């Protein structure tokens, strides 16, 4: 198990308006189709420094719901 880098440790999960740090590479996005999440966008990120995987969801109205660690 790797240790999370300081830049990833500084990300506050669920806090809106946080920009990805320089080492957080965008891996693409999906549009979830689970009930209640139609129209949402889920962006996937992976840290090039420590390998942490993050998700950032935007709801169907375009509201940023913040980052969370990927399962």
PQR file of N, CA, C, O and H, with PARSE charges and radii, in Angstrom:
ATOM      1  N   UNK A   1       0.841  -1.175   0.000 -0.4000 1.5000
ATOM      2  CA  UNK A   1       0.000   0.000   0.000 -0.0000 2.0000
ATOM      3  C   UNK A   1       0.892   1.246   0.000  0.5500 1.7000
ATOM      4  O   UNK A   1       1.807   1.362   0.814 -0.5500 1.4000
ATOM      5  N   UNK A   2       0.618   2.164  -0.909 -0.4000 1.5000
ATOM      6  CA  UNK A   2       1.450   3.360  -1.009 -0.0000 2.0000
ATOM      7  C   UNK A   2       0.923   4.469  -0.099  0.5500 1.7000
ATOM      8  O   UNK A   2      -0.234   4.463   0.322 -0.5500 1.4000
ATOM      9  H   UNK A   2      -0.126   2.070  -1.570  0.4000 1.0000
ATOM     10  N   UNK A   3       1.799   5.403   0.183 -0.4000 1.5000
ATOM     11  CA  UNK A   3       1.439   6.550   1.012 -0.0000 2.0000
ATOM     12  C   UNK A   3       0.977   7.670   0.095  0.5500 1.7000
ATOM     13  O   UNK A   3       1.592   7.929  -0.940 -0.5500 1.4000
ATOM     14  H   UNK A   3       2.738   5.408  -0.159  0.4000 1.0000
ATOM     15  N   UNK A   4      -0.099   8.328   0.476 -0.4000 1.5000
ATOM     16  CA  UNK A   4      -0.647   9.416  -0.315 -0.0000 2.0000
ATOM     17  C   UNK A   4       0.292  10.627  -0.268  0.5500 1.7000
ATOM     18  O   UNK A   4       0.787  10.992   0.799 -0.5500 1.4000
ATOM     19  H   UNK A   4      -0.598   8.117   1.316  0.4000 1.0000
ATOM     20  N   UNK A   5       0.532  11.240  -1.415 -0.4000 1.5000
ATOM     21  CA  UNK A   5       1.420  12.398  -1.494 -0.0000 2.0000
ATOM     22  C   UNK A   5       0.792  13.611  -0.782  0.5500 1.7000
ATOM     23  O   UNK A   5      -0.422  13.641  -0.578 -0.5500 1.4000
ATOM     24  H   UNK A   5       0.131  10.943  -2.282  0.4000 1.0000
ATOM     25  N   UNK A   6       1.599  14.596  -0.407 -0.4000 1.5000
ATOM     26  CA  UNK A   6       1.082  15.781   0.294 -0.0000 2.0000
ATOM     27  C   UNK A   6      -0.003  16.529  -0.483  0.5500 1.7000
ATOM     28  O   UNK A   6      -0.938  17.060   0.117 -0.5500 1.4000
ATOM     29  H   UNK A   6       2.585  14.572  -0.572  0.4000 1.0000
ATOM     30  N   UNK A   7       0.115  16.575  -1.826 -0.4000 1.5000
ATOM     31  CA  UNK A   7      -0.890  17.274  -2.632 -0.0000 2.0000
ATOM     32  C   UNK A   7      -2.237  16.562  -2.551  0.5500 1.7000
ATOM     33  O   UNK A   7      -3.272  17.224  -2.471 -0.5500 1.4000
ATOM     34  H   UNK A   7       0.875  16.144  -2.313  0.4000 1.0000
ATOM     35  N   UNK A   8      -2.248  15.239  -2.568 -0.4000 1.5000
ATOM     36  CA  UNK A   8      -3.499  14.483  -2.440 -0.0000 2.0000
ATOM     37  C   UNK A   8      -4.046  14.579  -1.012  0.5500 1.7000
ATOM     38  O   UNK A   8      -5.260  14.648  -0.818 -0.5500 1.4000
ATOM     39  H   UNK A   8      -1.407  14.702  -2.633  0.4000 1.0000
ATOM     40  N   UNK A   9      -3.160  14.584  -0.019 -0.4000 1.5000
ATOM     41  CA  UNK A   9      -3.603  14.725   1.364 -0.0000 2.0000
ATOM     42  C   UNK A   9      -4.298  16.062   1.588  0.5500 1.7000
ATOM     43  O   UNK A   9      -5.149  16.180   2.470 -0.5500 1.4000
ATOM     44  H   UNK A   9      -2.174  14.528  -0.177  0.4000 1.0000
ATOM     45  N   UNK A  10      -3.938  17.072   0.793 -0.4000 1.5000
ATOM     46  CA  UNK A  10      -4.526  18.409   0.952 -0.0000 2.0000
ATOM     47  C   UNK A  10      -5.920  18.521   0.340  0.5500 1.7000
ATOM     48  O   UNK A  10      -6.630  19.489   0.610 -0.5500 1.4000
ATOM     49  H   UNK A  10      -3.247  16.976   0.077  0.4000 1.0000
ATOM     50  N   UNK A  11      -6.330  17.543  -0.486 -0.4000 1.5000
ATOM     51  CA  UNK A  11      -7.668  17.585  -1.079 -0.0000 2.0000
ATOM     52  C   UNK A  11      -8.690  17.280   0.003  0.5500 1.7000
ATOM     53  O   UNK A  11      -8.606  16.258   0.684 -0.5500 1.4000
ATOM     54  H   UNK A  11      -5.753  16.756  -0.706  0.4000 1.0000
ATOM     55  N   UNK A  12      -9.651  18.176   0.153 -0.4000 1.5000
ATOM     56  CA  UNK A  12     -10.734  17.980   1.121 -0.0000 2.0000
ATOM     57  C   UNK A  12     -11.911  17.331   0.400  0.5500 1.7000
ATOM     58  O   UNK A  12     -12.596  18.005  -0.370 -0.5500 1.4000
ATOM     59  H   UNK A  12      -9.719  19.006  -0.400  0.4000 1.0000
ATOM     60  N   UNK A  13     -12.168  16.032   0.630 -0.4000 1.5000
ATOM     61  CA  UNK A  13     -13.263  15.356  -0.059 -0.0000 2.0000
ATOM     62  C   UNK A  13     -14.605  16.063   0.172  0.5500 1.7000
ATOM     63  O   UNK A  13     -14.929  16.485   1.282 -0.5500 1.4000
ATOM     64  H   UNK A  13     -11.612  15.485   1.256  0.4000 1.0000
ATOM     65  N   UNK A  14     -15.365  16.175  -0.912 -0.4000 1.5000
ATOM     66  CA  UNK A  14     -16.692  16.767  -0.837 -0.0000 2.0000
ATOM     67  C   UNK A  14     -16.724  18.281  -0.869  0.5500 1.7000
ATOM     68  O   UNK A  14     -17.805  18.869  -0.908 -0.5500 1.4000
ATOM     69  H   UNK A  14     -15.103  15.833  -1.814  0.4000 1.0000
ATOM     70  N   UNK A  15     -15.563  18.931  -0.852 -0.4000 1.5000
ATOM     71  CA  UNK A  15     -15.513  20.389  -0.887 -0.0000 2.0000
ATOM     72  C   UNK A  15     -15.576  20.834  -2.344  0.5500 1.7000
ATOM     73  O   UNK A  15     -14.762  20.404  -3.161 -0.5500 1.4000
ATOM     74  H   UNK A  15     -14.685  18.453  -0.820  0.4000 1.0000
ATOM     75  N   UNK A  16     -16.526  21.683  -2.669 -0.4000 1.5000
ATOM     76  CA  UNK A  16     -16.704  22.122  -4.049 -0.0000 2.0000
ATOM     77  C   UNK A  16     -15.668  23.166  -4.435  0.5500 1.7000
ATOM     78  O   UNK A  16     -15.097  23.846  -3.583 -0.5500 1.4000
ATOM     79  H   UNK A  16     -17.188  22.033  -2.006  0.4000 1.0000
ATOM     80  N   UNK A  17     -15.438  23.280  -5.744 -0.4000 1.5000
ATOM     81  CA  UNK A  17     -14.546  24.299  -6.266 -0.0000 2.0000
ATOM     82  C   UNK A  17     -13.065  23.987  -6.186  0.5500 1.7000
ATOM     83  O   UNK A  17     -12.248  24.860  -6.478 -0.5500 1.4000
ATOM     84  H   UNK A  17     -15.902  22.728  -6.437  0.4000 1.0000
ATOM     85  N   UNK A  18     -12.689  22.782  -5.805 -0.4000 1.5000
ATOM     86  CA  UNK A  18     -11.279  22.393  -5.713 -0.0000 2.0000
ATOM     87  C   UNK A  18     -10.788  21.994  -7.105  0.5500 1.7000
ATOM     88  O   UNK A  18     -11.408  21.170  -7.777 -0.5500 1.4000
ATOM     89  H   UNK A  18     -13.353  22.073  -5.568  0.4000 1.0000
ATOM     90  N   UNK A  19      -9.683  22.580  -7.525 -0.4000 1.5000
ATOM     91  CA  UNK A  19      -9.078  22.217  -8.806 -0.0000 2.0000
ATOM     92  C   UNK A  19      -8.103  21.062  -8.587  0.5500 1.7000
ATOM     93  O   UNK A  19      -7.488  20.966  -7.524 -0.5500 1.4000
ATOM     94  H   UNK A  19      -9.179  23.250  -6.979  0.4000 1.0000
ATOM     95  N   UNK A  20      -7.955  20.179  -9.588 -0.4000 1.5000
ATOM     96  CA  UNK A  20      -6.979  19.102  -9.452 -0.0000 2.0000
ATOM     97  C   UNK A  20      -5.561  19.655  -9.401  0.5500 1.7000
ATOM     98  O   UNK A  20      -5.236  20.604 -10.114 -0.5500 1.4000
ATOM     99  H   UNK A  20      -8.454  20.257 -10.451  0.4000 1.0000
ATOM    100  N   UNK A  21      -4.713  19.059  -8.553 -0.4000 1.5000
ATOM    101  CA  UNK A  21      -3.326  19.515  -8.470 -0.0000 2.0000
ATOM    102  C   UNK A  21      -2.556  19.068  -9.710  0.5500 1.7000
ATOM    103  O   UNK A  21      -3.053  18.266 -10.501 -0.5500 1.4000
ATOM    104  H   UNK A  21      -4.978  18.288  -7.974  0.4000 1.0000
ATOM    105  N   UNK A  22      -1.351  19.584  -9.873 -0.4000 1.5000
ATOM    106  CA  UNK A  22      -0.559  19.393 -11.092 -0.0000 2.0000
ATOM    107  C   UNK A  22      -0.276  17.926 -11.426  0.5500 1.7000
ATOM    108  O   UNK A  22      -0.160  17.581 -12.602 -0.5500 1.4000
ATOM    109  H   UNK A  22      -0.947  20.235  -9.230  0.4000 1.0000
ATOM    110  N   UNK A  23      -0.163  17.070 -10.430 -0.4000 1.5000
ATOM    111  CA  UNK A  23       0.144  15.653 -10.666 -0.0000 2.0000
ATOM    112  C   UNK A  23      -1.106  14.784 -10.820  0.5500 1.7000
ATOM    113  O   UNK A  23      -0.993  13.573 -11.014 -0.5500 1.4000
ATOM    114  H   UNK A  23      -0.257  17.351  -9.475  0.4000 1.0000
ATOM    115  N   UNK A  24      -2.291  15.385 -10.737 -0.4000 1.5000
ATOM    116  CA  UNK A  24      -3.543  14.633 -10.830 -0.0000 2.0000
ATOM    117  C   UNK A  24      -3.975  14.582 -12.289  0.5500 1.7000
ATOM    118  O   UNK A  24      -4.527  15.545 -12.822 -0.5500 1.4000
ATOM    119  H   UNK A  24      -2.383  16.368 -10.580  0.4000 1.0000
ATOM    120  N   UNK A  25      -3.718  13.458 -12.918 -0.4000 1.5000
ATOM    121  CA  UNK A  25      -4.012  13.291 -14.336 -0.0000 2.0000
ATOM    122  C   UNK A  25      -5.447  12.851 -14.577  0.5500 1.7000
ATOM    123  O   UNK A  25      -5.946  11.936 -13.922 -0.5500 1.4000
ATOM    124  H   UNK A  25      -3.270  12.676 -12.485  0.4000 1.0000
ATOM    125  N   UNK A  26      -6.109  13.514 -15.526 -0.4000 1.5000
ATOM    126  CA  UNK A  26      -7.491  13.171 -15.877 -0.0000 2.0000
ATOM    127  C   UNK A  26      -7.495  11.877 -16.672  0.5500 1.7000
ATOM    128  O   UNK A  26      -6.760  11.746 -17.651 -0.5500 1.4000
ATOM    129  H   UNK A  26      -5.704  14.257 -16.058  0.4000 1.0000
ATOM    130  N   UNK A  27      -8.311  10.929 -16.265 -0.4000 1.5000
ATOM    131  CA  UNK A  27      -8.361   9.606 -16.887 -0.0000 2.0000
ATOM    132  C   UNK A  27      -9.613   9.401 -17.732  0.5500 1.7000
ATOM    133  O   UNK A  27      -9.832   8.310 -18.258 -0.5500 1.4000
ATOM    134  H   UNK A  27      -8.908  11.035 -15.470  0.4000 1.0000
ATOM    135  N   UNK A  28     -10.436  10.440 -17.868 -0.4000 1.5000
ATOM    136  CA  UNK A  28     -11.681  10.311 -18.621 -0.0000 2.0000
ATOM    137  C   UNK A  28     -12.883  10.509 -17.717  0.5500 1.7000
ATOM    138  O   UNK A  28     -12.747  10.827 -16.536 -0.5500 1.4000
ATOM    139  H   UNK A  28     -10.257  11.326 -17.441  0.4000 1.0000
ATOM    140  N   UNK A  29     -14.067  10.316 -18.293 -0.4000 1.5000
ATOM    141  CA  UNK A  29     -15.292  10.498 -17.522 -0.0000 2.0000
ATOM    142  C   UNK A  29     -16.351   9.508 -17.991  0.5500 1.7000
ATOM    143  O   UNK A  29     -16.255   8.922 -19.069 -0.5500 1.4000
ATOM    144  H   UNK A  29     -14.178  10.058 -19.253  0.4000 1.0000
ATOM    145  N   UNK A  30     -17.354   9.346 -17.150 -0.4000 1.5000
ATOM    146  CA  UNK A  30     -18.528   8.527 -17.488 -0.0000 2.0000
ATOM    147  C   UNK A  30     -19.772   9.309 -17.115  0.5500 1.7000
ATOM    148  O   UNK A  30     -19.723  10.260 -16.335 -0.5500 1.4000
ATOM    149  H   UNK A  30     -17.432   9.822 -16.274  0.4000 1.0000
ATOM    150  N   UNK A  31     -20.879   8.890 -17.684 -0.4000 1.5000
ATOM    151  CA  UNK A  31     -22.183   9.415 -17.291 -0.0000 2.0000
ATOM    152  C   UNK A  31     -22.909   8.264 -16.604  0.5500 1.7000
ATOM    153  O   UNK A  31     -23.422   7.368 -17.274 -0.5500 1.4000
ATOM    154  H   UNK A  31     -20.919   8.117 -18.318  0.4000 1.0000
ATOM    155  N   UNK A  32     -22.959   8.280 -15.247 -0.4000 1.5000
ATOM    156  CA  UNK A  32     -23.596   7.171 -14.526 -0.0000 2.0000
ATOM    157  C   UNK A  32     -25.064   7.007 -14.935  0.5500 1.7000
ATOM    158  O   UNK A  32     -25.748   7.979 -15.253 -0.5500 1.4000
ATOM    159  H   UNK A  32     -22.542   9.008 -14.702  0.4000 1.0000
ATOM    160  N   UNK A  33     -25.522   5.772 -14.918 -0.4000 1.5000
ATOM    161  CA  UNK A  33     -26.913   5.520 -15.285 -0.0000 2.0000
ATOM    162  C   UNK A  33     -27.730   4.942 -14.126  0.5500 1.7000
ATOM    163  O   UNK A  33     -28.835   4.443 -14.334 -0.5500 1.4000
ATOM    164  H   UNK A  33     -24.966   4.982 -14.660  0.4000 1.0000
ATOM    165  N   UNK A  34     -27.187   5.010 -12.906 -0.4000 1.5000
ATOM    166  CA  UNK A  34     -27.953   4.538 -11.762 -0.0000 2.0000
ATOM    167  C   UNK A  34     -29.130   5.474 -11.516  0.5500 1.7000
ATOM    168  O   UNK A  34     -29.060   6.665 -11.817 -0.5500 1.4000
ATOM    169  H   UNK A  34     -26.288   5.416 -12.737  0.4000 1.0000
ATOM    170  N   UNK A  35     -30.177   4.944 -10.984 -0.4000 1.5000
ATOM    171  CA  UNK A  35     -31.359   5.737 -10.695 -0.0000 2.0000
ATOM    172  C   UNK A  35     -31.000   6.896  -9.764  0.5500 1.7000
ATOM    173  O   UNK A  35     -30.327   6.709  -8.751 -0.5500 1.4000
ATOM    174  H   UNK A  35     -30.234   3.976 -10.739  0.4000 1.0000
ATOM    175  N   UNK A  36     -31.458   8.084 -10.124 -0.4000 1.5000
ATOM    176  CA  UNK A  36     -31.183   9.272  -9.331 -0.0000 2.0000
ATOM    177  C   UNK A  36     -29.908   9.987  -9.734  0.5500 1.7000
ATOM    178  O   UNK A  36     -29.652  11.100  -9.275 -0.5500 1.4000
ATOM    179  H   UNK A  36     -32.005   8.235 -10.947  0.4000 1.0000
ATOM    180  N   UNK A  37     -29.100   9.361 -10.592 -0.4000 1.5000
ATOM    181  CA  UNK A  37     -27.843   9.987 -11.023 -0.0000 2.0000
ATOM    182  C   UNK A  37     -27.842  10.254 -12.523  0.5500 1.7000
ATOM    183  O   UNK A  37     -26.804  10.587 -13.095 -0.5500 1.4000
ATOM    184  H   UNK A  37     -29.308   8.457 -10.965  0.4000 1.0000
ATOM    185  N   UNK A  38     -29.002  10.109 -13.160 -0.4000 1.5000
ATOM    186  CA  UNK A  38     -29.102  10.363 -14.594 -0.0000 2.0000
ATOM    187  C   UNK A  38     -28.695  11.805 -14.875  0.5500 1.7000
ATOM    188  O   UNK A  38     -29.090  12.721 -14.154 -0.5500 1.4000
ATOM    189  H   UNK A  38     -29.845   9.838 -12.695  0.4000 1.0000
ATOM    190  N   UNK A  39     -27.908  12.001 -15.919 -0.4000 1.5000
ATOM    191  CA  UNK A  39     -27.477  13.339 -16.294 -0.0000 2.0000
ATOM    192  C   UNK A  39     -26.241  13.831 -15.553  0.5500 1.7000
ATOM    193  O   UNK A  39     -25.744  14.920 -15.840 -0.5500 1.4000
ATOM    194  H   UNK A  39     -27.587  11.257 -16.505  0.4000 1.0000
ATOM    195  N   UNK A  40     -25.740  13.045 -14.605 -0.4000 1.5000
ATOM    196  CA  UNK A  40     -24.531  13.421 -13.859 -0.0000 2.0000
ATOM    197  C   UNK A  40     -23.289  13.064 -14.678  0.5500 1.7000
ATOM    198  O   UNK A  40     -23.352  12.262 -15.609 -0.5500 1.4000
ATOM    199  H   UNK A  40     -26.144  12.160 -14.372  0.4000 1.0000
ATOM    200  N   UNK A  41     -22.181  13.664 -14.320 -0.4000 1.5000
ATOM    201  CA  UNK A  41     -20.894  13.357 -14.950 -0.0000 2.0000
ATOM    202  C   UNK A  41     -19.908  13.033 -13.846  0.5500 1.7000
ATOM    203  O   UNK A  41     -19.814  13.757 -12.855 -0.5500 1.4000
ATOM    204  H   UNK A  41     -22.130  14.316 -13.563  0.4000 1.0000
ATOM    205  N   UNK A  42     -19.180  11.953 -14.015 -0.4000 1.5000
ATOM    206  CA  UNK A  42     -18.182  11.517 -13.040 -0.0000 2.0000
ATOM    207  C   UNK A  42     -16.816  11.492 -13.726  0.5500 1.7000
ATOM    208  O   UNK A  42     -16.555  10.648 -14.583 -0.5500 1.4000
ATOM    209  H   UNK A  42     -19.257  11.364 -14.820  0.4000 1.0000
ATOM    210  N   UNK A  43     -15.944  12.436 -13.336 -0.4000 1.5000
ATOM    211  CA  UNK A  43     -14.597  12.508 -13.893 -0.0000 2.0000
ATOM    212  C   UNK A  43     -13.652  11.669 -13.036  0.5500 1.7000
ATOM    213  O   UNK A  43     -13.712  11.713 -11.808 -0.5500 1.4000
ATOM    214  H   UNK A  43     -16.156  13.122 -12.640  0.4000 1.0000
ATOM    215  N   UNK A  44     -12.787  10.911 -13.691 -0.4000 1.5000
ATOM    216  CA  UNK A  44     -11.834  10.037 -13.007 -0.0000 2.0000
ATOM    217  C   UNK A  44     -10.436  10.628 -13.111  0.5500 1.7000
ATOM    218  O   UNK A  44     -10.014  11.073 -14.178 -0.5500 1.4000
ATOM    219  H   UNK A  44     -12.739  10.876 -14.689  0.4000 1.0000
ATOM    220  N   UNK A  45      -9.725  10.626 -11.990 -0.4000 1.5000
ATOM    221  CA  UNK A  45      -8.366  11.152 -11.916 -0.0000 2.0000
ATOM    222  C   UNK A  45      -7.474  10.127 -11.235  0.5500 1.7000
ATOM    223  O   UNK A  45      -7.928   9.336 -10.409 -0.5500 1.4000
ATOM    224  H   UNK A  45     -10.068  10.264 -11.123  0.4000 1.0000
ATOM    225  N   UNK A  46      -6.187  10.155 -11.597 -0.4000 1.5000
ATOM    226  CA  UNK A  46      -5.183   9.318 -10.926 -0.0000 2.0000
ATOM    227  C   UNK A  46      -3.944  10.181 -10.711  0.5500 1.7000
ATOM    228  O   UNK A  46      -3.482  10.868 -11.622 -0.5500 1.4000
ATOM    229  H   UNK A  46      -5.818  10.798 -12.268  0.4000 1.0000
ATOM    230  N   UNK A  47      -3.420  10.133  -9.498 -0.4000 1.5000
ATOM    231  CA  UNK A  47      -2.235  10.915  -9.170 -0.0000 2.0000
ATOM    232  C   UNK A  47      -0.998  10.228  -9.739  0.5500 1.7000
ATOM    233  O   UNK A  47      -0.768   9.041  -9.503 -0.5500 1.4000
ATOM    234  H   UNK A  47      -3.795   9.574  -8.758  0.4000 1.0000
ATOM    235  N   UNK A  48      -0.209  10.988 -10.488 -0.4000 1.5000
ATOM    236  CA  UNK A  48       1.017  10.444 -11.072 -0.0000 2.0000
ATOM    237  C   UNK A  48       2.114  10.267 -10.040  0.5500 1.7000
ATOM    238  O   UNK A  48       3.052   9.501 -10.260 -0.5500 1.4000
ATOM    239  H   UNK A  48      -0.396  11.952 -10.679  0.4000 1.0000
ATOM    240  N   UNK A  49       2.011  10.972  -8.905 -0.4000 1.5000
ATOM    241  CA  UNK A  49       3.031  10.893  -7.852 -0.0000 2.0000
ATOM    242  C   UNK A  49       2.804   9.708  -6.921  0.5500 1.7000
ATOM    243  O   UNK A  49       3.748   8.983  -6.607 -0.5500 1.4000
ATOM    244  H   UNK A  49       1.249  11.595  -8.726  0.4000 1.0000
ATOM    245  N   UNK A  50       1.564   9.500  -6.474 -0.4000 1.5000
ATOM    246  CA  UNK A  50       1.330   8.452  -5.469 -0.0000 2.0000
ATOM    247  C   UNK A  50       0.354   7.359  -5.915  0.5500 1.7000
ATOM    248  O   UNK A  50       0.213   6.344  -5.233 -0.5500 1.4000
ATOM    249  H   UNK A  50       0.797  10.089  -6.728  0.4000 1.0000
ATOM    250  N   UNK A  51      -0.317   7.555  -7.047 -0.4000 1.5000
ATOM    251  CA  UNK A  51      -1.223   6.529  -7.557 -0.0000 2.0000
ATOM    252  C   UNK A  51      -2.629   6.579  -7.000  0.5500 1.7000
ATOM    253  O   UNK A  51      -3.443   5.719  -7.335 -0.5500 1.4000
ATOM    254  H   UNK A  51      -0.203   8.379  -7.601  0.4000 1.0000
ATOM    255  N   UNK A  52      -2.948   7.556  -6.158 -0.4000 1.5000
ATOM    256  CA  UNK A  52      -4.301   7.667  -5.614 -0.0000 2.0000
ATOM    257  C   UNK A  52      -5.307   7.907  -6.728  0.5500 1.7000
ATOM    258  O   UNK A  52      -5.038   8.649  -7.672 -0.5500 1.4000
ATOM    259  H   UNK A  52      -2.287   8.255  -5.886  0.4000 1.0000
ATOM    260  N   UNK A  53      -6.460   7.277  -6.610 -0.4000 1.5000
ATOM    261  CA  UNK A  53      -7.525   7.439  -7.606 -0.0000 2.0000
ATOM    262  C   UNK A  53      -8.645   8.278  -7.005  0.5500 1.7000
ATOM    263  O   UNK A  53      -9.119   8.012  -5.900 -0.5500 1.4000
ATOM    264  H   UNK A  53      -6.679   6.675  -5.843  0.4000 1.0000
ATOM    265  N   UNK A  54      -9.058   9.296  -7.752 -0.4000 1.5000
ATOM    266  CA  UNK A  54     -10.078  10.233  -7.296 -0.0000 2.0000
ATOM    267  C   UNK A  54     -11.216  10.322  -8.307  0.5500 1.7000
ATOM    268  O   UNK A  54     -11.026  10.105  -9.504 -0.5500 1.4000
ATOM    269  H   UNK A  54      -8.673   9.513  -8.649  0.4000 1.0000
ATOM    270  N   UNK A  55     -12.396  10.643  -7.799 -0.4000 1.5000
ATOM    271  CA  UNK A  55     -13.563  10.911  -8.629 -0.0000 2.0000
ATOM    272  C   UNK A  55     -14.054  12.317  -8.310  0.5500 1.7000
ATOM    273  O   UNK A  55     -14.002  12.752  -7.160 -0.5500 1.4000
ATOM    274  H   UNK A  55     -12.550  10.819  -6.827  0.4000 1.0000
ATOM    275  N   UNK A  56     -14.527  13.021  -9.325 -0.4000 1.5000
ATOM    276  CA  UNK A  56     -15.192  14.308  -9.099 -0.0000 2.0000
ATOM    277  C   UNK A  56     -16.509  14.270  -9.860  0.5500 1.7000
ATOM    278  O   UNK A  56     -16.526  14.126 -11.082 -0.5500 1.4000
ATOM    279  H   UNK A  56     -14.569  12.668 -10.260  0.4000 1.0000
ATOM    280  N   UNK A  57     -17.607  14.398  -9.134 -0.4000 1.5000
ATOM    281  CA  UNK A  57     -18.925  14.318  -9.739 -0.0000 2.0000
ATOM    282  C   UNK A  57     -19.524  15.704  -9.929  0.5500 1.7000
ATOM    283  O   UNK A  57     -19.386  16.589  -9.085 -0.5500 1.4000
ATOM    284  H   UNK A  57     -17.593  14.515  -8.141  0.4000 1.0000
ATOM    285  N   UNK A  58     -20.186  15.860 -11.057 -0.4000 1.5000
ATOM    286  CA  UNK A  58     -20.948  17.067 -11.357 -0.0000 2.0000
ATOM    287  C   UNK A  58     -22.386  16.615 -11.561  0.5500 1.7000
ATOM    288  O   UNK A  58     -22.639  15.702 -12.346 -0.5500 1.4000
ATOM    289  H   UNK A  58     -20.298  15.141 -11.742  0.4000 1.0000
ATOM    290  N   UNK A  59     -23.344  17.248 -10.858 -0.4000 1.5000
ATOM    291  CA  UNK A  59     -24.735  16.813 -10.986 -0.0000 2.0000
ATOM    292  C   UNK A  59     -25.352  17.300 -12.295  0.5500 1.7000
ATOM    293  O   UNK A  59     -24.722  18.040 -13.052 -0.5500 1.4000
ATOM    294  H   UNK A  59     -23.139  17.990 -10.220  0.4000 1.0000
ATOM    295  N   UNK A  60     -26.582  16.880 -12.551 -0.4000 1.5000
ATOM    296  CA  UNK A  60     -27.213  17.184 -13.838 -0.0000 2.0000
ATOM    297  C   UNK A  60     -27.480  18.671 -14.048  0.5500 1.7000
ATOM    298  O   UNK A  60     -27.823  19.082 -15.156 -0.5500 1.4000
ATOM    299  H   UNK A  60     -27.093  16.280 -11.936  0.4000 1.0000
ATOM    300  N   UNK A  61     -27.332  19.478 -13.012 -0.4000 1.5000
ATOM    301  CA  UNK A  61     -27.501  20.923 -13.138 -0.0000 2.0000
ATOM    302  C   UNK A  61     -26.155  21.632 -13.275  0.5500 1.7000
ATOM    303  O   UNK A  61     -26.109  22.861 -13.326 -0.5500 1.4000
ATOM    304  H   UNK A  61     -27.054  19.145 -12.111  0.4000 1.0000
ATOM    305  N   UNK A  62     -25.054  20.870 -13.334 -0.4000 1.5000
ATOM    306  CA  UNK A  62     -23.728  21.440 -13.501 -0.0000 2.0000
ATOM    307  C   UNK A  62     -23.043  21.841 -12.208  0.5500 1.7000
ATOM    308  O   UNK A  62     -22.014  22.515 -12.242 -0.5500 1.4000
ATOM    309  H   UNK A  62     -25.091  19.871 -13.293  0.4000 1.0000
ATOM    310  N   UNK A  63     -23.593  21.438 -11.066 -0.4000 1.5000
ATOM    311  CA  UNK A  63     -23.013  21.769  -9.784 -0.0000 2.0000
ATOM    312  C   UNK A  63     -21.903  20.781  -9.425  0.5500 1.7000
ATOM    313  O   UNK A  63     -22.108  19.567  -9.437 -0.5500 1.4000
ATOM    314  H   UNK A  63     -24.429  20.890 -11.039  0.4000 1.0000
ATOM    315  N   UNK A  64     -20.734  21.320  -9.106 -0.4000 1.5000
ATOM    316  CA  UNK A  64     -19.587  20.515  -8.676 -0.0000 2.0000
ATOM    317  C   UNK A  64     -19.864  19.943  -7.296  0.5500 1.7000
ATOM    318  O   UNK A  64     -20.179  20.684  -6.364 -0.5500 1.4000
ATOM    319  H   UNK A  64     -20.568  22.306  -9.096  0.4000 1.0000
ATOM    320  N   UNK A  65     -19.748  18.624  -7.161 -0.4000 1.5000
ATOM    321  CA  UNK A  65     -19.981  17.972  -5.864 -0.0000 2.0000
ATOM    322  C   UNK A  65     -18.681  17.625  -5.154  0.5500 1.7000
ATOM    323  O   UNK A  65     -18.699  16.977  -4.108 -0.5500 1.4000
ATOM    324  H   UNK A  65     -19.492  18.022  -7.917  0.4000 1.0000
ATOM    325  N   UNK A  66     -17.549  18.053  -5.715 -0.4000 1.5000
ATOM    326  CA  UNK A  66     -16.259  17.845  -5.059 -0.0000 2.0000
ATOM    327  C   UNK A  66     -15.634  16.496  -5.383  0.5500 1.7000
ATOM    328  O   UNK A  66     -16.228  15.642  -6.040 -0.5500 1.4000
ATOM    329  H   UNK A  66     -17.534  18.580  -6.565  0.4000 1.0000
ATOM    330  N   UNK A  67     -14.410  16.344  -4.894 -0.4000 1.5000
ATOM    331  CA  UNK A  67     -13.648  15.122  -5.080 -0.0000 2.0000
ATOM    332  C   UNK A  67     -14.000  14.098  -4.008  0.5500 1.7000
ATOM    333  O   UNK A  67     -14.422  14.449  -2.906 -0.5500 1.4000
ATOM    334  H   UNK A  67     -13.926  17.038  -4.360  0.4000 1.0000
ATOM    335  N   UNK A  68     -13.819  12.830  -4.350 -0.4000 1.5000
ATOM    336  CA  UNK A  68     -13.870  11.741  -3.366 -0.0000 2.0000
ATOM    337  C   UNK A  68     -12.915  10.679  -3.850  0.5500 1.7000
ATOM    338  O   UNK A  68     -12.662  10.558  -5.048 -0.5500 1.4000
ATOM    339  H   UNK A  68     -13.476  12.544  -5.245  0.4000 1.0000
ATOM    340  N   UNK A  69     -12.386   9.910  -2.921 -0.4000 1.5000
ATOM    341  CA  UNK A  69     -11.499   8.797  -3.299 -0.0000 2.0000
ATOM    342  C   UNK A  69     -12.303   7.735  -4.023  0.5500 1.7000
ATOM    343  O   UNK A  69     -13.425   7.412  -3.632 -0.5500 1.4000
ATOM    344  H   UNK A  69     -12.592  10.008  -1.947  0.4000 1.0000
ATOM    345  N   UNK A  70     -11.723   7.202  -5.073 -0.4000 1.5000
ATOM    346  CA  UNK A  70     -12.387   6.147  -5.837 -0.0000 2.0000
ATOM    347  C   UNK A  70     -12.357   4.852  -5.029  0.5500 1.7000
ATOM    348  O   UNK A  70     -11.385   4.576  -4.326 -0.5500 1.4000
ATOM    349  H   UNK A  70     -10.811   7.464  -5.390  0.4000 1.0000
ATOM    350  N   UNK A  71     -13.418   4.063  -5.132 -0.4000 1.5000
ATOM    351  CA  UNK A  71     -13.435   2.781  -4.422 -0.0000 2.0000
ATOM    352  C   UNK A  71     -12.444   1.789  -5.002  0.5500 1.7000
ATOM    353  O   UNK A  71     -12.338   0.664  -4.514 -0.5500 1.4000
ATOM    354  H   UNK A  71     -14.208   4.287  -5.703  0.4000 1.0000
TER
END
